[in-house]
Amino acid sequence: MSVERKIQQYLKDHGIKQKFVCEKCGWTKQKMSSIINGKKKLAADELAAICEAINVPYDYFYRENIEKHGA
């Protein structure tokens, strides 16, 4: 699963609205939607902003990939 999909699923599972993340990051709803729907490539600073907004470690959405591939 892509990092963008993991973010989308995390928000859904934790009842976090995209609007909340947008407000915390200072983004438009369109930008957030483009990111989590894979229409815009997720930049490192954007991932950092999302993680900070929802209070998770920066590597949170990569951990599963790291553990599966042993990297």
N, C-alpha and C positions, 0 to 999 in steps of 0.2 A: 504494500500500500504506500502511496506517495506521501510525502511529508504534508502536502496540502490537504490531502484526504484525512490524514491523521488529525490535523488541526480541526478540520470540519467536524469530524467524529467526536473529538474531545469537547468542543463547544456544545454539541448536541447532548452528549452524555452528561455534561455538568450543568446544563441549563443556562449556558452563557450565550447571550444574544450577540450577533455580529455588531449591532449598534453600540453595545458596550465597548467592544474591542476598538471599533472605529473612533469612538470618543476618546478613549485612553491613548490611542496612537495618533490622533489628529488627522485621520484619513476620512475620505468619503466612503459611503457604502459601496459605491461602484468599485473602488480600488480593492476593498476587502473581498468583495464578491469575486472579482477577477483573480485574486490570489488563491482563495480556497477552492475555486472551481478550475484551477489550472490554466486559466486563460492568460495569466501574467506570470512570468517566471518569478519565483520567490527569491528575493535578495537576502543576503545575510543580515543586513540591518533591519529588514522587515521582519524576519524571523525573530530577531532579538526583541523588537518592539512588541510583537505578539506575545512572546514568552513573558516579557516583563508585565504586560497588561493583564495576563491571566495567572501570573505568579507561579510559573513553572521554570525549571532550569533550562538553559539554552539548548542543551542536548536532548531534552525530553523526547522530542519527536523522532530522533535518530537512534535512540537506544535499542529498539527492537532490531533495526537493521544491523547495528554493530554486533549485537549478541548473536544473531543468526549467522552472520558471515565471519565472525571471529576477528574483525578488524580492530 
